[in-house]
Each structure stands twice: as structure tokens, then as C-alpha cells.
Amino acid sequence: MPTKPPARRVRLAACTAATAVAVTLTATTPTSATTAAAPARALARYEHQKITWTRCTTGPSDDVGKALDQAGAQCARLRVPLDYSRPAGRGITVAISRLKANDREHRVGAMLLNGGGPGGGSIDLPPDIRDLMNGVGARYDLIGMDPRSSGRSTPVDCRWPTSTWMRSPGFGRKGFDKVAAMERGLAARCRKTDGDLLPYISTRNTARDMDVVRAALGEPRLSYYGASYGTYLGAVYAQMFPGRVGRMVLDSAVDPDDYGAQDMLADAAPANEQALHDWAAWAAAHDTTYHLGATRGAVLTTVNRVIAAARKPLKVGDYLVDDQVVPFVLFNGLDDDRDTASASLAGAVRVLKEAADGRQAEPTPDLADTLHFLFTGVESPASSSQVAVLCGDKAVDRDPRTYGDRIQAARRSRPVLGPLLGDISPCAFWPATPGEAPTAIHNGVPVLMVNSTGDTRTTYQDALALHRRLTGSRLLTLQGARIHAVYPRYGNACVNDTVNEYFRTGSLPGTDLTCSASERVR
């Protein structure tokens, strides 16, 4: 979900270098004599294309490619239709990696991986997921894929001067108008740089790309692991291609009814406000180190004082940090309840407090990374791709007054993070309209779902909603934890053993299961 990708993120890095191989397809233009079978024949040419595997490293600075090569992976580029309603037309590139099964006797098939987003790629994931899977990983060809618009695939890069569209409106109408102008400008940049691609960037088209990858690999079924947004992509694939799903795990689930730029984050505001209170209790217990307050209430008072002081931008190192940025810094630090993450956020708030007190303030390394992300376009490609998918999937209200009213309502019960998570986005000014209606999810495909009860990005209520729609699913709950993307990030023995056993046998648990947060991986 939309956030700065920290060092501990699920998707390790977004890659922009192109891979070394391309598959060339020729397409004929339909004539008046073209039969109804012509689109199917045109699509078949993509499904039956020959994949040429190469080394993954594309140059001396390609660290992702080097890691893939060292792990024994290979890379390739496939062609897919830009517009699936006209498969004989223009094609684009989808980049994939493959770490082949080395337990050939027990090989299950191919498993495609998606680390979330949307935006950024997942081509780098196979070695890390194989490590998590322990011995069972050797039974799968693990496939990393950079979805259309991201990474090494045909990209969308709007060349933004920031790496995220998320800003809080601050206080008053003037602040909201400033954010709205920024979002309008970001959308205009995307129209200028990638207007020809935007109408075709969507989750449904990415799911179709996945099925082309499956067919080109010669696999009758495709197993899948998806985290965060990857759960929505997996659910859409299962809805569109139910007979082609192998073993599927959806980790930290999106509610398909709330998915989109307008509602998804706004509905997560209560969970984030609660997480802020929980973190404040942690900071109070460590007051001798961070000096933010000896009680939870005192820490929250410090937070509110920093935000109020930031109406006049605070000087933090080389950056000017205002009340539109401070809430994002808080939000970005609340997706993990462990001590390292809590300490990182406490260190950031201590620096902001020093700036609010008029003292010289230098950012911690983590805060410097976040501010660099906010104030430069270092990750413009990933963020551009993210917004292209969100806006391409679901239309939002284009009347700015709608957001102003919602922000005022949020201030009453979620005063710190509600305005940030309910603010306007570039989708309100997007130059393209969704080409298809959102996918209605309701099927009986067998799926193992995983979610923590305190997730701040895709909340536990989201998981329950998707669980009801996937009637063949089982829900594995991590009780008492606040973590997003449980399987790769939290190291819980109960969760990881359950997921790996499902990958080994293909048999879901007989009932929903609950794991305790206290059980770490042995």
C-alpha cells in the first residue's frame, strides 16, 4: 500500500534497468475479412511465445541483477498486448525472473510472486522467498515479475519531484488548496510523459499478463504468493482465471470493496490512530532515551505540539519540514510494532521536537531517508506506477469539496492521521478514466490468507471482508501483532510453518487458525 518503501520492506528494490533479451512479435492488422477468432489467434501468439532466458545483471550498478545471478536465477522479457481488447495491436514488455526448482522429483510447478505496491517491481523476490520457504521452496520454479508500468517492464515514470503523492492538508483551507494544486500537477506530469499508456494500466490487465506468463511457461496452473496490494492482484486473478490457480497465499489482504485511492487509506485511519497511541506508550516506557514524555498522553502532546509548530516549516538538516509532511513521517513508522521500528520512529520524533524547540536538528539516518524520499523524485518511477494502477482501477470523486468535508470529519476522531489518509490524490485529476469496472470478487477458489490483527496498511477488517468473498479460503490470524506482510517480515514460527506446510501439501487447514505474536521463528 502507498508508503515509503523502507529498508525492511517486502519488495527489496524497484529496478529500472532493462533486461537483455526481447521477444519480437509481429501482428497483422485486422481487415473486414477478419473472423471472430482473430483476437484469440492474436493472443495465442503471446501465450505461445518462446522465452529466452539470460543472466539478470544488466550493468555494473545493477545490484538486483547481481543478487539474482548469484542465487542461480535467470531473467527474460515477454511481450504482452497493451490493450487486451485489441491483441493484434501494440505490445509492451513484462520482465520476469525465474529460480528453477532443484527438487525435480517433487516439483509442484511455477509460483509467481508479488511483494505489493502497487508500483515497483517484484523481479527480485525469488531468492528471498525461497529462503523463507525452507526446503519446500526447492519444489517450485519461483517467478518474480515486474508488473506492467513498473521496474524492468514497460515503465510509467511521470518524473515527479517527489516520491509520493501523499501529503496531509495541514490546517485550514490554504493547506488543502496547496495539496490539491500539487496533486493536479502530478497528474498533469503523468499525462505529459505517459498519456498513451495510462488507459491500459490496471490490475485486470496485470492479471491477464500473469496468465500470459503462465501459458508461455507451459504451466497448466499458476501458484502464487502476494502481499499487501498483491492480495488484490491475486484475488482478481483467481476471479478471472479460477481454473488456472494452483496454491495461493494472500498475505495482509485488501478489501476489494474499499480498494482504490479514495477509500482504502481513509478506512485505515482508525487502525493507524490506534497504532500511534500504542507507539506513544512504547515511547513513554523509553523516555529516558528519547525524552518525548513519561506517559502516553505526554508523548501524544509532544506529537501534537510538533505538528502545530510545523505550521512554520521546521529546519531539519537541509530540509524544511511542515505540517503537511510530519503526519507522513508518523504514518510511515507505524506498520511494525517491534522495538527496532518503534525506536526508529521515536528517534525521528525526537529530532522533530528539537527543531520545534528551535534547536539545531539533524535527521537520523532513517529520517533522512524518509525526507529524501518525500522531497526528491528518487523513487518517482515506483510512485508513478503506483498511482497509474490505483487511478486506472477505480474512479474517485473529482470534486475537491468532498475531500474537504471528509478531512473535517476525520479531525474530530482521528486528528493526527485521519486528514493525511483522507486527503485528495492525483486520481481526482487523472487524465484517463478506468477502462473497465472494478472486479467483483466472489469465488470458491482455495486460498490461504494471512493477516495480523494490528495491521495499519491493510487492516484486519479488510482481511475479514476478503475472507467472506473468497468462500474457499482459510484465514490464518496473527493475534496481538502490528505488522504488514506477515510471512516475509515478522519471523513468526507458527505462521511460517503453516504457510510452508500448505505450500508443501496443497491442503488447506480444516478451519481458520490463530497464531500468537510471541512465537518467533526457531
C-alpha positions as CSV (number, residue, x, y, z in Angstrom):
1,M,0.0,0.0,0.0
2,P,1.1,3.6,-0.5
3,T,4.0,4.4,1.7
4,K,7.7,4.9,1.5
5,P,9.5,1.6,0.9
6,P,11.8,1.3,3.9
7,A,14.8,-0.9,4.2
8,R,12.7,-3.6,5.8
9,R,10.1,-3.6,3.1
10,V,8.6,-6.7,1.5
11,R,9.8,-5.8,-2.0
12,L,13.5,-5.2,-1.7
13,A,14.0,-2.8,-4.5
14,A,12.5,-1.3,-7.6
15,C,14.6,-2.0,-10.7
16,T,14.6,0.3,-13.7
17,A,17.3,-1.3,-15.9
18,A,16.0,-3.3,-18.9
19,T,16.9,-6.9,-19.2
20,A,19.0,-8.1,-22.1
21,V,16.5,-10.1,-24.1
22,A,13.4,-9.2,-26.0
23,V,10.9,-11.3,-27.8
24,T,9.7,-9.9,-31.1
25,L,6.2,-10.5,-32.2
26,T,4.6,-9.4,-35.4
27,A,0.9,-8.6,-35.6
28,T,-1.3,-8.2,-38.6
29,T,-3.9,-5.5,-38.8
30,P,-7.5,-6.9,-38.9
31,T,-9.3,-6.4,-42.1
32,S,-13.0,-6.7,-43.0
33,A,-12.5,-10.4,-43.5
34,T,-11.2,-11.0,-40.0
35,T,-13.2,-13.6,-38.2
36,A,-14.3,-13.5,-34.6
37,A,-11.4,-15.9,-33.9
38,A,-8.8,-13.3,-34.8
39,P,-8.4,-11.8,-31.3
40,A,-7.9,-15.3,-29.9
41,R,-5.3,-16.1,-32.5
42,A,-3.5,-12.9,-31.8
43,L,-3.5,-13.6,-28.1
44,A,-2.3,-17.1,-28.7
45,R,0.9,-15.7,-30.3
46,Y,1.7,-14.1,-27.0
47,E,0.8,-17.2,-25.0
48,H,3.0,-19.5,-27.1
49,Q,6.0,-17.2,-27.5
50,K,9.4,-18.7,-26.9
51,I,11.1,-17.4,-23.7
52,T,14.8,-16.8,-24.0
53,W,16.5,-16.9,-20.5
54,T,19.6,-14.8,-19.9
55,R,21.7,-13.6,-17.0
56,C,19.9,-10.9,-14.9
57,T,22.7,-8.4,-14.4
58,T,22.5,-5.6,-16.9
59,G,25.4,-3.5,-15.9
60,P,27.9,-2.7,-13.1
61,S,25.4,-0.9,-10.9
62,D,22.6,-3.5,-11.2
63,D,22.7,-4.9,-7.7
64,V,19.4,-6.7,-8.1
65,G,20.6,-8.4,-11.2
66,K,23.8,-9.4,-9.4
67,A,21.9,-10.9,-6.5
68,L,19.6,-12.9,-8.8
69,D,22.6,-14.2,-10.8
70,Q,24.4,-15.2,-7.6
71,A,21.3,-17.1,-6.4
72,G,21.2,-19.0,-9.7
73,A,18.2,-17.2,-11.2
74,Q,17.6,-16.3,-14.8
75,C,15.8,-13.4,-16.4
76,A,13.7,-12.8,-19.5
77,R,11.3,-10.3,-21.2
78,L,8.0,-11.3,-22.5
79,R,5.7,-9.4,-24.8
80,V,2.0,-8.8,-23.9
81,P,-0.7,-6.8,-25.5
82,L,-1.0,-3.2,-24.4
83,D,-4.8,-3.5,-24.9
84,Y,-6.2,-7.0,-24.5
85,S,-9.4,-6.0,-26.4
86,R,-7.1,-5.5,-29.4
87,P,-4.3,-8.1,-29.0
88,A,-3.2,-7.7,-32.6
89,G,-2.2,-4.1,-31.8
90,R,0.7,-2.6,-29.9
91,G,2.7,-4.8,-27.5
92,I,4.6,-3.9,-24.3
93,T,7.2,-5.7,-22.3
94,V,6.8,-7.6,-19.0
95,A,10.1,-8.6,-17.3
96,I,10.3,-11.8,-15.2
97,S,12.9,-13.8,-13.3
98,R,13.0,-17.5,-12.5
99,L,14.7,-19.5,-9.8
100,K,14.1,-23.1,-11.0
101,A,13.1,-25.9,-8.8
102,N,16.0,-28.1,-7.9
103,D,13.9,-30.8,-6.3
104,R,12.7,-32.1,-9.6
105,E,11.2,-35.3,-8.1
106,H,8.7,-33.3,-6.1
107,R,8.3,-30.3,-8.4
108,V,4.9,-28.7,-7.9
109,G,5.1,-26.1,-10.7
110,A,5.6,-22.3,-11.1
111,M,4.8,-19.9,-8.3
112,L,4.5,-16.2,-9.2
113,L,5.4,-13.6,-6.5
114,N,4.2,-10.1,-5.9
115,G,5.5,-8.1,-3.0
116,G,2.8,-5.4,-3.0
117,G,2.6,-1.8,-4.0
118,P,1.1,-1.2,-6.4
119,G,4.2,0.2,-8.1
120,G,7.7,-1.0,-8.1
121,G,8.7,-4.5,-9.2
122,S,8.9,-8.0,-7.7
123,I,11.5,-9.4,-10.1
124,D,14.0,-9.5,-7.1
125,L,11.9,-11.7,-4.8
126,P,12.6,-15.4,-5.7
127,P,15.8,-15.8,-3.7
128,D,14.3,-14.3,-0.5
129,I,11.0,-16.2,-0.8
130,R,12.9,-19.5,-1.4
131,D,14.8,-18.9,1.9
132,L,11.5,-18.3,3.7
133,M,10.1,-21.5,2.3
134,N,12.9,-23.6,3.6
135,G,13.1,-27.0,1.9
136,V,9.7,-26.7,0.2
137,G,11.0,-23.8,-2.0
138,A,13.0,-26.2,-4.0
139,R,9.8,-27.8,-5.3
140,Y,8.8,-24.6,-7.2
141,D,10.0,-22.6,-10.1
142,L,9.8,-19.2,-8.3
143,I,8.8,-16.4,-10.7
144,G,9.4,-12.7,-10.0
145,M,7.5,-10.3,-12.2
146,D,7.7,-6.6,-12.6
147,P,4.0,-5.7,-13.4
148,R,3.3,-3.5,-16.4
149,S,4.3,0.1,-15.7
150,S,7.0,-0.9,-13.2
151,G,10.6,-1.8,-12.9
152,R,12.2,-3.5,-15.9
153,S,8.8,-3.9,-17.7
154,T,7.5,-1.1,-19.9
155,P,7.5,1.7,-17.3
156,V,5.4,4.6,-16.3
157,D,7.6,7.4,-14.9
158,C,6.0,10.8,-14.6
159,R,9.3,12.4,-13.4
160,W,7.8,13.7,-10.2
161,P,9.8,16.0,-8.0
162,T,8.6,13.8,-5.0
163,S,8.5,10.1,-4.5
164,T,4.9,10.0,-3.1
165,W,1.7,11.8,-3.7
166,M,0.7,11.6,0.0
167,R,0.5,14.8,2.0
168,S,-1.5,16.0,4.9
169,P,-3.7,19.1,4.3
170,G,-2.3,20.8,7.4
171,F,-4.6,23.3,9.0
172,G,-7.1,25.4,7.1
173,R,-8.3,25.8,3.6
174,K,-5.0,27.2,2.4
175,G,-3.1,24.0,3.2
176,F,-5.7,21.9,1.4
177,D,-5.6,24.1,-1.7
178,K,-1.8,23.7,-1.7
179,V,-2.1,19.9,-1.7
180,A,-4.8,19.9,-4.3
181,A,-2.6,22.0,-6.6
182,M,0.3,19.6,-6.1
183,E,-1.9,16.6,-6.9
184,R,-3.2,18.3,-10.1
185,G,0.4,19.0,-11.1
186,L,1.4,15.4,-10.5
187,A,-1.4,14.2,-12.7
188,A,-0.5,16.6,-15.4
189,R,3.1,15.3,-15.4
190,C,1.8,11.8,-16.0
191,R,-0.4,12.9,-18.9
192,K,2.6,14.5,-20.5
193,T,5.1,11.7,-20.0
194,D,2.9,8.6,-20.3
195,G,-0.6,9.6,-21.5
196,D,-0.6,6.8,-24.2
197,L,0.0,4.1,-21.6
198,L,-2.3,5.2,-18.7
199,P,-5.6,3.9,-20.1
200,Y,-4.2,0.4,-20.1
201,I,-2.5,0.3,-16.7
202,S,-4.8,-1.7,-14.4
203,T,-4.9,-4.7,-12.1
204,R,-7.1,-6.6,-14.5
205,N,-4.6,-6.2,-17.3
206,T,-1.8,-7.2,-14.9
207,A,-3.8,-10.4,-14.1
208,R,-4.1,-11.0,-17.9
209,D,-0.3,-10.5,-18.1
210,M,0.2,-13.1,-15.4
211,D,-1.9,-15.6,-17.4
212,V,0.2,-15.0,-20.5
213,V,3.3,-15.7,-18.4
214,R,1.7,-18.9,-17.1
215,A,0.9,-20.0,-20.7
216,A,4.3,-19.1,-22.0
217,L,5.9,-21.1,-19.2
218,G,3.8,-24.1,-20.3
219,E,2.2,-24.4,-16.9
220,P,-1.5,-25.5,-16.6
221,R,-1.8,-23.8,-13.2
222,L,0.0,-20.9,-11.5
223,S,0.7,-20.9,-7.8
224,Y,1.0,-17.5,-6.2
225,Y,2.2,-15.6,-3.2
226,G,1.1,-12.0,-2.9
227,A,1.4,-9.4,0.0
228,S,-0.5,-6.2,0.5
229,Y,-1.7,-5.0,-2.9
230,G,-0.5,-8.3,-4.2
231,T,-3.5,-9.8,-2.4
232,Y,-5.9,-7.8,-4.5
233,L,-4.0,-8.8,-7.6
234,G,-4.2,-12.4,-6.6
235,A,-7.9,-12.2,-5.8
236,V,-8.5,-10.6,-9.2
237,Y,-6.5,-13.3,-11.0
238,A,-8.5,-16.0,-9.1
239,Q,-11.8,-14.4,-10.1
240,M,-10.8,-14.0,-13.8
241,F,-9.0,-17.4,-14.1
242,P,-10.3,-19.6,-11.4
243,G,-9.4,-22.9,-13.1
244,R,-5.7,-21.8,-13.5
245,V,-4.9,-21.2,-9.8
246,G,-2.6,-23.5,-8.0
247,R,-1.6,-23.0,-4.4
248,M,-2.3,-19.4,-3.4
249,V,-1.3,-17.4,-0.3
250,L,-2.6,-13.9,0.2
251,D,-0.8,-12.0,3.0
252,S,-2.2,-8.8,4.5
253,A,-5.3,-8.5,2.5
254,V,-7.1,-5.7,0.7
255,D,-10.8,-5.4,1.0
256,P,-11.9,-5.3,-2.7
257,D,-14.8,-3.0,-1.9
258,D,-12.6,-0.4,-0.3
259,Y,-9.7,-0.7,-2.7
260,G,-8.7,2.5,-4.5
261,A,-7.2,5.9,-3.8
262,Q,-10.3,7.4,-2.2
263,D,-11.3,4.8,0.4
264,M,-8.5,2.3,1.1
265,L,-6.3,4.6,3.2
266,A,-9.1,6.6,4.7
267,D,-10.7,3.4,6.1
268,A,-7.3,2.5,7.7
269,A,-7.2,5.8,9.7
270,P,-8.7,4.3,12.9
271,A,-6.1,1.5,12.9
272,N,-3.3,4.0,12.4
273,E,-4.5,6.3,15.1
274,Q,-4.6,3.4,17.5
275,A,-1.1,2.4,16.4
276,L,0.1,5.9,17.1
277,H,-1.3,5.6,20.7
278,D,0.3,2.2,21.1
279,W,3.6,3.5,19.9
280,A,3.3,6.5,22.3
281,A,3.0,4.0,25.2
282,W,6.3,2.4,24.0
283,A,8.0,5.8,23.7
284,A,6.8,6.7,27.2
285,A,8.4,3.5,28.5
286,H,11.7,4.6,26.9
287,D,11.5,8.2,28.0
288,T,15.0,8.1,29.5
289,T,16.3,7.6,26.0
290,Y,14.0,9.7,23.8
291,H,12.6,12.4,26.2
292,L,9.3,12.6,24.5
293,G,7.2,12.2,27.6
294,A,6.8,9.9,30.5
295,T,3.3,8.9,29.8
296,R,1.4,8.0,26.6
297,G,-0.6,11.2,26.9
298,A,2.6,13.3,27.3
299,V,4.1,11.7,24.2
300,L,0.9,12.4,22.2
301,T,1.1,16.0,23.4
302,T,4.6,16.2,22.1
303,V,3.5,14.9,18.7
304,N,0.6,17.4,18.5
305,R,3.0,20.2,19.6
306,V,5.4,19.3,16.8
307,I,2.7,19.3,14.2
308,A,1.4,22.7,15.4
309,A,4.9,24.1,15.4
310,A,5.4,22.8,11.8
311,R,2.8,25.3,10.5
312,K,6.0,27.3,10.2
313,P,8.4,24.8,8.5
314,L,10.9,23.2,10.8
315,K,14.6,23.1,9.7
316,V,15.8,19.6,9.9
317,G,19.2,19.3,8.3
318,D,18.9,20.6,4.8
319,Y,15.1,20.1,4.7
320,L,12.1,22.3,5.7
321,V,9.5,20.0,7.2
322,D,6.0,21.4,7.5
323,D,2.6,20.3,8.9
324,Q,1.9,18.5,5.6
325,V,4.9,16.3,6.0
326,V,5.1,15.5,9.7
327,P,2.0,13.2,9.6
328,F,3.5,11.2,6.8
329,V,6.7,10.6,8.8
330,L,4.5,9.3,11.6
331,F,2.4,7.1,9.3
332,N,5.4,5.6,7.7
333,G,6.7,4.4,11.0
334,L,3.6,2.6,12.3
335,D,3.4,-0.6,10.3
336,D,5.7,-2.6,12.6
337,D,5.3,-3.0,16.4
338,R,8.8,-4.3,17.1
339,D,11.4,-2.4,19.1
340,T,13.7,-1.6,16.1
341,A,10.8,0.1,14.2
342,S,9.5,1.8,17.3
343,A,12.9,3.2,18.1
344,S,13.3,4.5,14.6
345,L,10.1,6.4,14.8
346,A,11.0,7.7,18.3
347,G,14.3,8.9,17.0
348,A,12.6,10.8,14.2
349,V,10.1,12.4,16.5
350,R,12.9,13.4,18.9
351,V,14.7,15.2,16.0
352,L,11.4,17.0,15.0
353,K,10.9,18.0,18.6
354,E,14.4,19.5,18.7
355,A,13.5,21.5,15.6
356,A,10.2,22.6,17.1
357,D,12.1,23.8,20.2
358,G,14.2,26.0,17.9
359,R,17.4,23.9,18.4
360,Q,19.7,22.7,15.6
361,A,18.2,19.4,14.4
362,E,20.0,16.8,12.2
363,P,17.9,13.9,10.9
364,T,18.6,10.3,12.0
365,P,19.6,8.1,9.0
366,D,16.1,6.7,8.8
367,L,14.5,10.1,8.9
368,A,17.0,11.4,6.4
369,D,16.0,8.5,4.1
370,T,12.3,9.4,4.6
371,L,12.8,13.1,3.9
372,H,14.9,12.3,0.8
373,F,12.0,10.2,-0.4
374,L,9.5,13.0,0.3
375,F,11.4,15.9,-1.2
376,T,13.1,14.3,-4.3
377,G,12.0,12.1,-7.1
378,V,14.4,9.3,-6.2
379,E,11.5,6.8,-6.4
380,S,9.4,8.6,-8.9
381,P,9.1,5.5,-11.2
382,A,7.7,3.3,-8.4
383,S,5.3,6.0,-7.2
384,S,4.2,6.9,-10.7
385,S,3.4,3.3,-11.4
386,Q,1.5,3.1,-8.1
387,V,-0.8,5.9,-8.9
388,A,-1.2,4.8,-12.5
389,V,-2.6,1.4,-11.2
390,L,-4.8,3.0,-8.5
391,C,-6.3,5.6,-10.8
392,G,-6.6,3.1,-13.6
393,D,-8.5,0.6,-11.5
394,K,-11.2,2.8,-9.9
395,A,-12.5,6.3,-10.4
396,V,-12.7,8.7,-7.5
397,D,-14.7,11.8,-6.7
398,R,-13.3,14.7,-8.7
399,D,-14.9,17.4,-6.5
400,P,-12.3,18.8,-4.1
401,R,-15.1,19.8,-1.7
402,T,-15.8,16.1,-1.0
403,Y,-12.3,15.7,0.5
404,G,-12.5,18.9,2.5
405,D,-15.7,17.7,4.2
406,R,-14.1,14.3,4.9
407,I,-11.0,15.9,6.3
408,Q,-13.0,18.0,8.8
409,A,-14.9,14.9,9.9
410,A,-11.7,13.0,10.4
411,R,-10.2,15.7,12.6
412,R,-12.8,15.0,15.3
413,S,-11.8,11.4,16.0
414,R,-8.5,10.8,14.1
415,P,-6.9,14.2,14.4
416,V,-3.3,13.3,13.6
417,L,-3.5,10.7,10.8
418,G,-7.1,11.0,9.6
419,P,-6.5,14.1,7.5
420,L,-3.5,12.6,5.8
421,L,-5.2,9.4,4.9
422,G,-8.4,11.0,3.7
423,D,-6.7,13.7,1.6
424,I,-7.1,14.2,-2.1
425,S,-4.9,12.3,-4.6
426,P,-3.8,12.7,-8.2
427,C,-6.7,10.4,-9.2
428,A,-9.1,13.4,-8.7
429,F,-7.3,15.0,-11.7
430,W,-6.3,11.9,-13.6
431,P,-6.3,12.3,-17.4
432,A,-7.6,8.8,-18.1
433,T,-10.7,7.0,-17.0
434,P,-10.8,3.4,-16.0
435,G,-11.3,1.2,-19.0
436,E,-13.2,-1.5,-17.0
437,A,-15.4,-1.7,-13.9
438,P,-13.6,-3.0,-10.8
439,T,-13.6,-6.7,-10.5
440,A,-16.4,-8.2,-8.3
441,I,-14.7,-10.7,-6.1
442,H,-16.7,-13.8,-5.1
443,N,-15.5,-17.3,-5.7
444,G,-14.6,-20.6,-4.0
445,V,-11.0,-20.9,-5.1
446,P,-8.9,-22.5,-2.3
447,V,-6.7,-19.8,-0.8
448,L,-4.7,-19.4,2.4
449,M,-5.0,-15.9,3.8
450,V,-2.7,-14.4,6.5
451,N,-3.2,-11.2,8.5
452,S,-2.1,-9.6,11.7
453,T,-4.8,-8.1,13.9
454,G,-3.0,-4.8,14.2
455,D,-2.1,-4.2,10.5
456,T,-2.2,-0.5,9.7
457,R,-1.9,-0.7,5.9
458,T,-4.5,-3.4,5.1
459,T,-6.5,-3.8,8.3
460,Y,-7.8,-6.9,9.9
461,Q,-11.3,-5.9,8.9
462,D,-10.1,-5.8,5.3
463,A,-8.9,-9.4,5.7
464,L,-12.3,-10.5,7.1
465,A,-14.1,-8.8,4.2
466,L,-12.0,-10.6,1.6
467,H,-12.2,-13.9,3.6
468,R,-16.0,-13.7,3.2
469,R,-15.8,-13.2,-0.5
470,L,-13.3,-16.0,-1.0
471,T,-15.6,-18.7,0.2
472,G,-13.0,-21.4,-0.2
473,S,-10.3,-19.6,1.8
474,R,-8.9,-20.2,5.3
475,L,-7.7,-17.3,7.4
476,L,-4.5,-17.5,9.5
477,T,-4.6,-14.8,12.1
478,L,-1.5,-13.5,13.9
479,Q,-3.0,-12.3,17.1
480,G,-1.6,-9.4,19.0
481,A,0.8,-8.1,16.4
482,R,1.0,-4.9,14.3
483,I,2.8,-5.9,11.2
484,H,2.2,-5.6,7.4
485,A,3.2,-8.6,5.2
486,V,3.5,-11.2,8.0
487,Y,5.2,-14.1,6.3
488,P,8.3,-12.3,5.0
489,R,8.7,-9.7,7.7
490,Y,7.7,-10.9,11.2
491,G,9.5,-14.2,11.6
492,N,6.6,-16.0,13.4
493,A,7.2,-19.7,13.6
494,C,3.5,-20.6,13.8
495,V,2.7,-18.5,10.7
496,N,5.7,-19.5,8.6
497,D,5.3,-23.2,9.4
498,T,1.6,-23.2,8.5
499,V,2.3,-21.4,5.2
500,N,5.1,-23.7,4.3
501,E,3.1,-26.8,5.1
502,Y,0.4,-25.5,2.7
503,F,3.0,-24.9,0.0
504,R,4.3,-28.4,0.6
505,T,1.0,-30.4,0.6
506,G,-1.5,-28.1,-1.2
507,S,-4.0,-28.9,1.6
508,L,-5.6,-26.0,3.4
509,P,-6.2,-26.2,7.2
510,G,-9.6,-27.7,8.1
511,T,-10.6,-24.4,9.9
512,D,-9.3,-20.9,10.3
513,L,-6.3,-20.8,12.6
514,T,-4.8,-18.3,15.1
515,C,-1.1,-17.8,15.9
516,S,0.4,-15.9,18.8
517,A,2.7,-13.0,18.2
518,S,5.1,-14.2,20.8
519,E,6.2,-17.2,18.8
520,R,9.3,-16.3,16.7
521,V,10.9,-18.5,14.1
522,R,13.3,-21.0,15.6
